[in-house]
Amino acid sequence: MDANNSIIHLCNGGTSVVLDCISEMPIIAYWGAEIKNASQAVLESVALVTRTQAVSGGLERSPRLSLLPLAWQGWQGTPGATMLRTSGQFCFNFTVESIDKTDSSVAVRASDPDGVQVKIALEVTQSGLLSQQISVTNTDGREGLQVYDVAVSFPVPSSAREILDTTGRHLRERQPQRHGFTVGRHVRESRRGRPGADATLVVAAGTPGFGFERGLVHAVHLAWSGNHRITAERGPSYSSFLQAGELLEPGEITLLPGETYTTPVALGSWGHGLSQLSHRFHQHLRHRAHHPIAPRPVTINTWEAVYFDMRLDRLKAIADAAASVGAERFVLDDGWFNGRRDDTAGLGDWFVDRTVWPEGLQPLWDHVDKLGMQCGLWVEPEMVNLDPEVGRKHPDWILRPDSNRLPVAGRSQYVLDLSNPSAFEYIFKCLDDILTQHPMIRYLKWDHNRDLLEAGGVDGRAAVHNNTLAVYRLMDVLKQRHGGLEIESCASGGARVDFGILERTDRIWTSDCTDPLERLTIQKYTNLLVPNELMGAHMGPENSHTTGRTHGLHLRAGVALLGHMGIEWDLSQVGSNELDQVREWIQLHKKWRHVVHTGRAVYADLPRETGADVRGVVAKDAQKAIYTYVQVHTSQTYPPAPVTFPGLDYDRTYTIKMVNTPPTDQASFVGQSDLPWLHANQPCTLTGQMLATVGIQVPNLLPETLIVFEVHAL
């Protein structure tokens, strides 16, 4: 080993990684806050103090977590790779051949004497994330290599004794759950061919009781839209770690001589509290070359307004009402194409249904354009029903276990094998024709409404891996051909949210549920990974279509305020007074849109007994911030205890004011006297430290009421 490469320090974005390369395979000795002005002696000591002793009853070398932990290193935990030669060889012994480094990245190349080469790429990104990816190449010229599993590993501190991840279902994604980080292996995986509504966006491990503003916490996300596995593991004789990789079906990846398998990128973040950790993920996406820089347009989507009722006059009326309140983009949802009168037919025939649209879609687009709004269209190109022409003529294009049997149906539909060149070319041409014939369409809402089960290709092999790559390629070539095209990722709501899909899309539909109470949790934990400007947040009708609950506009609009705001509602049926209120909420969003879509998202760690939710966005320069306060349920204290507003500069002085009031029919009910600071003859002036630690007394509100606070530095 080159002495210059024995200890490597990577540094970027406030994060340091120290690699100990003295062993056969490099080891991450440190991952966390930037080590400033570190001398070589300090770095060598960092590596030295993390090396362990051999102990009684164990092996002659103490197991340590390397970049590719395997049994030949004495590793006894879950291996970083499981592979099998056609001849039966299952053990591999890699020797490092080269290490190439920059200030923020390193590439390790190692080979096994029996013809396997691995390349491991690490990078500390501009936003301070630790990115890892592994490639495996079969360099043996005689026999194949079956790859069962390759995963990247991230060490976490010994203080990490609690795990946070999320679960969920359709209409209720991103529900948090916590566990003790005990000895054993905590596994979160998806076999759905997509992440799924129950998928966890991250697996996080931190000090017990960590929150959004407290505790040291590390987390890992896999940038992949197919099957995957993320684990948290702790052993009695080795350090705790997080591991992430693609979940491969048997026989899915068999490398012939000269072929390579490359894992998805895994991204690790850390922070003192989840808000700091998530901000690194947000900044990573904001550094994308194609990240939208224009203001995110307020969007009206027609699904809950009309469902499959595709009457031009009704859609025009909705567009008129939407434009009058300040909407900037009109998206025509499901039901516009051949035979699509309900959700059981039509998928695959991506042609305008002339029985419904005798003049085509152009009259609608012309009307929308004259109103000054952008045009968008719903598609579900990965899916097919059996009745359309494409489903009847090309059953071999459907992902299936074999030629004699289809998998179980989902929503009366099946999944196309886009890794089949003929299927890919057909779908590409359909979408390309739509966008070419309707140049006003600059936005596709791209849906994906069922899981992939028994997903085999025409050769009978498992095909989720290849199909996922084909979907990426389809999106990429469409965007290359149609400059400026934006894509929204929707999958039964929020069932496909990951950095793989977000590398080529511009928004996610967070959930099919727009009930604001449900959305509070769904959006909060989606925001762990996805920045506000990419998170679709719509105000729906008074009576929620998915829960049946009734909520006032202040709650519905206020919960949508801090995302990519939109409307999921037939505004043509709304009275003028309520339309005026909708317009005011949209104006408030536009006033703060730049801050909301570029700033730092924060959440207050409030005890459950307060019944409250406080969240906000602080401008990049900490000069101003906007917060929402929701009285979710009644408080245990009466009047409620003060609430805090995190994320501001402790050393600055700010004014805070409430910019909307509770509905007037509640004002006399909830308080028996004026709240002194709200009615003082002077502005309420506090330091950022006081707002974050002491807080302010908020009005006594009925449950399910929302108010907004603006904060400005003096």
LINFENCOR-V49248 format. One record per helix or strand of 2 or more residues. SS is the DSSP state (hx for helix, st for strand). FROM is the first residue (numbers start at 1). TO is the last residue. Records with the same first field share a line. If there is no record, write none. Layout:
BEGIN
SS=FROM-TO + FROM-TO
END
This chain:
BEGIN
hx=3-5 + 40-48 + 71-73 + 274-286 + 303-306 + 312-325 + 362-370 + 389-393 + 395-397 + 421-437 + 464-481 + 499-502 + 516-526 + 532-534 + 553-560 + 571-573 + 576-596 + 608-610 + 664-670 + 676-679 + 688-693
st=7-12 + 15-20 + 27-33 + 81-85 + 94-101 + 105-112 + 116-124 + 130-138 + 145-155 + 162-169 + 172-180 + 184-190 + 203-206 + 216-222 + 228-234 + 241-246 + 253-255 + 260-262 + 266-272 + 299-301 + 329-332 + 374-379 + 383-384 + 413-416 + 441-446 + 486-489 + 507-509 + 535-540 + 564-568 + 600-603 + 612-618 + 624-631 + 653-658 + 684-687 + 705-713
END
